[in-house]
Amino acid sequence: MVKPSSALVFLIFTLILQTVDRYVLKPRLFGNSLGVSGLWILIGIVVGGNMFGVVGILLAIPAVAIIDFIYGNYLLPKLEKHRK
């Protein structure tokens, strides 16, 4: 290694880029395409990853989308009907 400082700058840049991609861009993109809030996507990924590891991360986004669909299309109308 001729310039270790360049390697350190590259490492820091890569870590920042991956963090922004993982916690800002992906939840926003998946949230917009699925119609689910980016915050719920982020929470699902964190909870799924902590509970089930890599498999939990892979299944978190579809699980959050299904839960949001059920909540919005079935549970809320029944609660509003019950309220009246």
C-alpha positions in Angstrom: 0.0 0.0 0.0 1.5 3.2 -1.1 -1.0 5.6 0.5 -2.8 4.1 3.5 -4.7 7.4 3.9 -6.4 6.8 0.6 -7.5 3.3 1.7 -8.9 4.8 4.9 -10.9 7.5 3.0 -12.2 4.8 0.6 -13.3 2.6 3.6 -15.1 5.5 5.3 -16.8 6.5 2.1 -17.9 2.9 1.5 -19.3 2.6 5.0 -21.2 5.8 4.7 -22.6 4.9 1.3 -23.8 1.5 2.4 -25.4 2.9 5.6 -27.3 5.6 3.6 -28.3 2.9 1.0 -29.5 0.4 3.6 -31.4 2.8 6.0 -32.6 5.6 3.8 -32.8 4.7 0.1 -34.0 1.1 0.2 -36.9 1.6 2.6 -38.0 4.7 0.7 -37.9 2.8 -2.7 -39.6 -0.3 -1.4 -42.2 1.8 0.5 -43.1 3.7 -2.6 -43.4 0.7 -4.9 -45.4 -1.3 -2.4 -47.5 1.6 -1.0 -46.1 1.1 2.5 -44.4 3.7 4.6 -40.6 3.6 4.5 -40.5 3.7 8.3 -42.5 0.5 8.5 -40.2 -1.1 6.0 -37.2 0.0 8.0 -38.7 -1.3 11.3 -39.6 -4.6 9.6 -36.1 -5.1 8.3 -34.5 -4.3 11.7 -37.0 -6.6 13.6 -36.8 -9.4 11.0 -33.0 -9.2 11.0 -32.7 -9.3 14.8 -35.2 -12.2 15.1 -34.4 -14.4 12.2 -31.1 -13.2 10.7 -30.7 -13.0 6.9 -33.9 -15.0 6.3 -35.8 -12.4 8.4 -34.4 -9.6 6.4 -35.4 -11.2 3.1 -38.9 -11.9 4.4 -39.4 -8.6 6.3 -40.5 -6.5 3.3 -43.2 -8.8 2.0 -44.4 -9.5 5.6 -44.8 -5.7 6.3 -46.6 -5.2 3.0 -49.0 -8.1 3.9 -49.6 -6.8 7.4 -50.3 -3.2 6.0 -52.7 -4.6 3.4 -54.6 -6.6 6.0 -54.7 -3.7 8.4 -55.9 -1.2 5.8 -58.4 -3.3 3.9 -59.9 -5.5 6.6 -59.2 -4.3 10.1 -59.8 -0.6 9.7 -63.2 -1.0 8.0 -64.4 -3.4 10.6 -63.3 -1.1 13.4 -65.1 1.9 11.7 -68.2 -0.2 11.3 -68.1 -1.3 14.9 -67.6 2.3 16.0 -70.9 3.3 14.4 
